Amino acid sequence: MATGPREISSVEQPASPRSQTHGVAIPAALQANGEQSWKFDTTARFIFDRCKALTGATAGYVALLADNGAENEVLFLDAGGRDCTVDPALPMPIRGLRAEAYRTKKVVCENNFGKSPHWKNMPGGHVALDNVLFAPVTVDGHVVGLLGLANKPSPFTERDLEIAGVFGELTALAFNNALTWDALAASEARNRTYIDHSPVAIFVTDKSGRYLDANPAACTMLGYTREELLSLSITDLLPPSPVHQPLAAFAQLQRGNTAKTDGTIVGKDGRQLWVSLEAVALQDGRYLAFIVDRTQERQAQEAATRMGEIVERSLNEIYVFEAETLRFLQVNSGGRSNLGYSSEELQKMTPLDIKPEYSETRFAELIAPLRAGERDKVVFRTIHQRKDGSTYPVEVHLQHLVFPDRSVFVAVVLDVTERQSMEAQMHQMQKMEAVGTLAGGVAHDINNVLAVILGLASVIEHEARPDDPRRRDFEAILSAAKRGKSFVERLLRFSRKDDNRNHCVVDLNETINEACTVLAHGLPKSVTVETHLADDLANVAADISEIITTVINVCINASDAMDGCGTISVRSANRTLAAKEVGNLPAGSYATVQIEDSGCGMDAETQRRAFEPLYTTKGIGKGTGLGLSMAYKVLKDHDGAIIVDSALGEGTTVTLLLPAAEALPKRNATGVAPTSALSGPATLLLVDDEPMLRRMGARLLEAAGFKVLVAANGDEAIAKYGEMRDEIDLVLLDLLMPQMSGPECFAKLLQIDPNIVALVMTGYAEHEEIQSMMALGACGLLRKPFSIAEGKEAVNAALGATAAAH
């Protein structure tokens, strides 16, 4: 598809049988309309309308070069129904893209004209242009005008450029013919004989071949004046060739009364013209010859041959079939090779024979709008069936073309196997993102519930006597709440869009060994983990903890698939990928971790859904369904990929791919070095818009030994801190609050006290908001829900760091 200023080196031929038919239909139509139709403006309009219809453009014009050589004289302007206040009769300065067409003598186009620098060259009031195309009208090697097209609903294609180039040649032919007819009209006043009225070149010679007379058409064709021609003979117009058809025809005349041949003659400027010659011997011993210049026709035939070869060799499938019988007339090599049929076999078939999804009735309904002229094109997707019975997805672009002798359908068919695969991947990514967003919201709500459970259990455990018989119950509640907190953290990690990665260059083999050390204590004794690690394994840029967790999760899944008995093989290796060999990964070097089990394997449906969050085939209580989905996210965040290869009863192989890395910025620092807390109980200001969480947070922090003040929102926090700033040692500020967010509140608190000590408090995992507060000067992060110990540790670390800094 053309996406900017584009040009083609030469326009050789119309792109389809339809344009070939135009080459015959134009003179016939003009002859039917009478002699007046040979005027160039009438012919140009006729050609323009056909070109516009064939390319799908909705606007355009035909212009000739003005006498001063610096302007276009616009013959007509077709605005395509849009408002246009420019007078087409006014000369148009040649600038921008039009100047490019004049300079290069080639077809040029711009598919995003509204944003093109050429737009500034358009006069005020000109019709709005979405895309434009200019085809030069070239006569005798000189560009004498332009055929312009605009506002095609879709971008102009290379095919459109080729078609426009051919119609530019037709316009040039019409212009050349117009010049010839003008010359004949001018000579009519001086000489009304049949010679001067002839549209073809007519010569009279003597028996020796010397020219005795020549009509204006002959002079025009050859570039000589009449006087110059009368000083020449036949041999003076022949090219340097050992075979001269015109000379042979003259010899034939000397033996008989008539001669007819095709051959080459040379004009005054050295141009070789391919001509048709008919001659007759007159009674007075002279010879009368009629010569028609067939040069452009021959060029068009050669271009048609070349265009036919282009269509034939196109990798896209191109079909032409009859409108009535639907039988294929022509199928190019792209279609034949993909389908596996020969040309002879296809000529006995119809589209229904290769489209198993379509019945005769359904296909008739599909093409009905094209037959009725209600639509110019129909685009649809279906499948094509090959001769061997296999199928492949296609996108069909179908047109209905009407010619004088028949009407046909032309289909350009694109094999969309790869595109469908990409669309499926995009759909999966969008689904994962949507589920991630949902997971984040659910996790936040669960966090609020867990905050109360964890908080109350922590307070009760803290206050209970060592011999309290309910202590074990409290501990059980705490343990369950902490497991719930861990689950929520995994949901939050899945939903997080984290661009602040804690990555550093690591030895992947060491990371694998570390994960296997953990697995040795966590997997059943009946499960063996074997490692086969490449000595030359490339380093990778990674978060070590995330990669370890991913390897552990995949291995636990493998153990479960083997019912806790079998061997898990963990291999590392280097791999070089071509672009998009795996998903959308770029070409390059990758380190791989391959985890293979001998378990039950997965069916196709399970593999398709393997990375969906919360999807699991395990029994109730045996899995969360986050293992592979978390692995998918971790690899995606590391610019890598994860591949699952499995079959029922044949085990599963999971491959992790990570880009190889030589060096990367050092690991981001997180947290602060702990120092001793301030002497005496610190006074804290807790700011949280959730009443239940606000009360619970205050109880936990009070149980940790702090004096706690509370505020329900940003305004209340600002007011309370303004009154008691000398008593408040630290502010715990909720990140997300209505009306005034945590970062906004912190910014206003800094205006009151630039040395304020603050902790960010949140149950979410948004890095943008957290980092904005850290950038303002917040000295730590406390994630909700938290226990007494976690709250105490975070506050003491923040106060200790502040004290150390001062």
Salt bridges, closest charged atoms under 4 A:
GLU7 OE2 - LYS106 NZ 3.88
GLU12 OE1 - ARG306 NE 3.24
ASP49 OD1 - ARG45 NE 3.30
ASP78 OD2 - ARG45 NH2 3.40
ASP78 OD2 - LYS52 NZ 2.68
GLU100 OE2 - ARG103 NH2 2.86
ASP130 OD2 - ARG82 NH2 2.77
GLU158 OE2 - ARG6 NH2 2.42
ASP160 OD2 - LYS152 NZ 2.38
GLU188 OE2 - ARG192 NH2 1.90
GLU188 OE2 - HIS197 NE2 3.38
ASP213 OD1 - ARG226 NH2 2.87
GLU228 OE2 - LYS268 NZ 2.87
ASP269 OD2 - ARG271 NE 2.73
ASP284 OD2 - ARG286 NE 2.60
GLU297 OE2 - ARG294 NH1 3.00
GLU302 OE2 - ARG298 NE 3.49
GLU309 OE2 - ARG313 NH1 2.89
GLU312 OE2 - ARG336 NH2 2.45
GLU317 OE1 - HIS384 ND1 3.60
GLU324 OE2 - ARG371 NH1 3.97
GLU345 OE2 - LYS387 NZ 2.88
GLU395 OE1 - ARG381 NE 3.67
GLU395 OE2 - HIS397 NE2 2.87
GLU395 OE1 - ARG419 NH1 2.75
GLU423 OE2 - ARG381 NH2 3.01
GLU433 OE2 - LYS497 NZ 3.05
ASP445 OD1 - HIS444 ND1 3.99
ASP467 OD1 - ARG465 NE 3.36
ASP468 OD2 - ARG470 NH2 3.33
GLU475 OE2 - ARG471 NE 3.93
ASP498 OD2 - ARG496 NE 3.33
ASP498 OD2 - HIS767 NE2 3.63
GLU530 OE1 - HIS532 NE2 3.65
GLU546 OE1 - HIS638 ND1 3.98
ASP560 OD2 - LYS618 NZ 2.64
GLU581 OE2 - ARG575 NH2 3.34
GLU605 OE2 - ARG608 NH2 2.81
GLU612 OE2 - LYS431 NZ 2.91
GLU612 OE1 - ARG609 NE 3.18
ASP637 OD2 - LYS633 NZ 3.24
ASP639 OD2 - ARG501 NH1 3.38
ASP688 OD2 - LYS784 NZ 3.02
ASP734 OD1 - LYS784 NZ 3.24
ASP753 OD1 - ARG725 NH2 3.52
GLU790 OE1 - LYS485 NZ 3.03
